[in-house]
Each structure stands twice: as C-alpha cells, then as structure tokens.
Amino acid sequence: MKGPCKEVQKNEDQEGEAAATGPQAETLEAKKSWTANSHSALETEDVDLSENQIGAAGLQAICTALTLNPTVQKMQLQGNRLEEKAAQHLAALLLRHTGLKSLDLSYNQLNDLAGETLGPAVAENTGLTELNLSWNHLRGLGAIAFARGLEANIFLKVLDISHNGFGDSGACAVGEALRVNNVLEELNMRNNRISTSGALKLGLGLQVNQTLRVLIVSSSLISKNPICSDGCVGLLKSVRSNKSSGLELLDVSGIQVSRECDELASSMSEAFPGLCIKHCTSRRKDWPQATIPAVICTKWL
C-alpha cells in the first residue's frame, strides 16, 4: 500500500526544480592529490574544505582518511559539487565515523537519488548532532527517504534542509517523522515549495512533538513556500492543540496572513508565553544568531 506522502509526491514530479547538471569527470590526479594530502589536512577537530570543487573522487579519499581519524568532529564540505555518486561515500562515512558531530553539505548538487542513499545512513548514524543540507536538490522520493531516516535517528538536534524541493510529499514525510522523533530541536525548511496542504501535514507532527524548539518555514520573493494564510493557521492550531509543545520560534515570515491567522496567534500568547512567531522585520537582540536569521519579532505583527 502506498503511503500518503508518496501519493502526494506523484502530483509533484512535474513541478520539481531543475536538477543539478551532471558532474564534470574527476581526474586521477585530483584523487591522488587528496589521497596524499588528506591525512595531514584532517589532523584537527574542525575541518573546513568548502569551495574546493573536490567532487566524488576527492570525497572518497577524504572519507577514507576520516575513518582513520576519529578526532574530527566538525566537517564543512559546502560548495564542492557533490552529487549522487558522492552520496554513497557520505553514507558510508555516516555509518563508520561516529565521532563526527557536525556536517555541512550545503550548496552542493545532492538530488533525489542522493536523498534515497543518505536517508538510511541518517537513520543508522549514532553521532551526528548538526546537519546542513541547504541549497541542494532533495525532492520527491529522495526527500521522503531522507525524512524516513530522520524519523529513526536519535541523535540529530539541528537540521537545515532549506532551499531544496521537499514539496508537499516531503513535508508530509517530515511531519510523520516529527510524530516519532523526540530529539530534534531545530528544523529549517525555508523555501521548499510547500503549499497549504503540505503545511497541514507537517502540522500533524507538531500536534504531538515535544522537543522541537525552532521551526522555520518562511518564504522569500525569489523561491516561495506557497503555504498561504490557511497553512499558517493550520500550523498554529497544531501547536495550540499540543499542551506539551516545546516550540519557541515559528518563522512564517514572507507569507501573507489573514485576520483569522493574526487573531489566532494573538490568542496563543497566554497559553504559550515563550513562543515567538516571526512575521516582521524588527530585531530581537537576545536570540542566538547562529540559530535563526537576525530579523525576528517578539510578538505577532
């Protein structure tokens, strides 16, 4: 029997964002170079190899070195044209290197096939607490598979999957994951082509989840989350129905809302005094800058 998220996904296949162009062929010299230098380059807890265009061949050498160096706790690999072939090496790394706590894979070319590879690895990983997959091409069945991994994971606390193509099917899968996951604290789903339908399915997870503190589903003028006011109302009602909700920030900035949504948000201030609903451009100086964008509000405006 097909799950509800796969049923939603069928309607989105023709709406997906253009997948990343095929990777350029890696040269043998590049692979040899990373093999020779990676051991010395990785003799630290915090490794930044961003914007090096290492590709799958370079990544394979790096992952091999990492398995021999358990001291590395933070790895930044953004902007390295990593795609589905590279995902195989990343999956192996997540299964073997339990000491790695933070991994940044943003601004790469990881697509739906990569998501299907990474999902099971995320489910089995026993060390990672922060994962950044923003600005990739995760969508369709890949987004669903990745969310399934999130559902089973019991270590990840901070997840950024913004600027992908999760759509309604992916939002549905994430909502199902939030019903089970009791570890995740911060989730960024900004600009993921989520409509009102997807927001309502995401809200099903908020009805029971007790650990999520930060949820970002905001939209920009360039790449929108077409949630609309009804979707915002659905998210708020889901939070309101959960008396044990730990949510501290709900970011719906960039989404036009109705009077009903405005009044609902205002009515929740007494029951949820610690909840901040971001929908303006004022600044709250005491919120950690590493957690959310700089412009937020302490009340609904």
Salt bridges, closest charged atoms under 4 A:
GLU7 OE1 - LYS10 NZ 3.51
GLU17 OE2 - ARG193 NE 3.98
GLU26 OE2 - ARG81 NH1 3.63
GLU176 OE1 - ARG148 NH1 3.12
GLU185 OE1 - ARG213 NE 3.62
GLU186 OE2 - ARG213 NH2 2.91
GLU248 OE1 - ARG213 NH1 3.22
ASP251 OD2 - LYS278 NZ 3.43
ASP286 OD1 - ARG284 NE 2.82
